[in-house]
Amino acid sequence: FFFFFTWIKNINNWCISRKINWGTKIPIFFDNEFNIYIYKYDRIEKFFHLKEVFDTWYNSSFWIFFNFVKNNKILDIILSGFDIIFYWIIKMIIINILIKKNLLIKK
């Protein structure tokens, strides 16, 4: 966790959106006066959809939450390549802490 705490101390804002044509659409809509609405499915035809999609690493960081939180399981360990620690693993840990208020990974 040394790298994690070093990265957290020097963290910068992270843009979670991308201007690409594929990915999970961000559920934000605008009306004709550019008021913002968060996903109003029953009246969706009255709104303009935000063009950006979620960043792949942001989207992937929910993997642990959806695969283990619903079963109240804690992982003993996560093995990962060093190349994705800062892009996926740390973001997965941060999102898990923000949503669940605890860690789902022992090591």
N, C-alpha and C positions, 0 to 999 in steps of 0.2 A: 504493500500500500504506500510505500515511499513515493513512487512516481505519481500516485493519485493525489496525495497531499501537496506535492510540489506543483502539480498542474492546477489544483484548486487555488493555491495561493496566487498564482499568476493568471487566473482565468480572465478571459475577455468575453464580451457579449457574443452570442452565437446566433446567427441568423438561421431560423429553422425553416425558411421557405426557399424555394428555387423557382426560377422562371424557365421551366421545361415543360414539355407536352405530356409527360407521363408521370405517374406517381399518385399518391393519395392526395386528393384535393382538400384544401383547407376549408372547413365548413363555415366560411364567412361570406355574407351576401350584402349587397347594397341596394337601396331603393333608388328611385329617380333623383332624389335630393342628396344622395351619397351618405345617408344615415346607415350605420353599420348594424347588421343583424347576424346573430349566431344561429345558423341552421333552422329555419322555419319551414319544415317540410310541407306542412299543410298549405302554405302560400308561396311555394317556391317559384311559381311562374311569374310572380310580381317583382322578382329580384334579379340583380346581376351578380354573377358568381365571381369571387376573387380568382384571378388567373393563376396565382402561384400554387405550388404543391409543396407538401412537407419534404424536407431534406431526407434522403435515404437513411442516414445515420440516426436522425431523430426518430423516424418511423421504426427502425430496427431496434431502437433502445427500449421499446415496449415489449419486446419478445419475452423477457423474463417475467414481466408482470402478467401477461396473458397466459403463459404456460405454467406458472407456478403459484402465483398469488391466489388464483381461483381455487386451487386445491390446498392452500395453506402449507405449501412445502417450502423448505429451505434447502438450497443447494449446498452440498458439502464443499464443492470447489468448481471454479470455472477455469478451464484451460484455454488460452488464447494466444494467438501470435502477437508479438510486440507491435506489429504494424497497425493493429486495429484497437489497441488498448485505449488510445485517446479519442478515437472516433466512435467506437461503439460501446466498449465495456464501461468506461467512465460515465458516459451519458446514460447508460442503462442503470448504473448505480445511483446516479443523481435523480433520475426520474423515479426510481423505486423509492428512494428516501422521501422525495416530495409527496408521492401519492400514499405510500404505506407507512411512512415515518419510522421505518427500520430497514435493516439490510436482509436480503434474502440469500446472501452468499456468506458462507463461513470463512472461506479463504479465497 
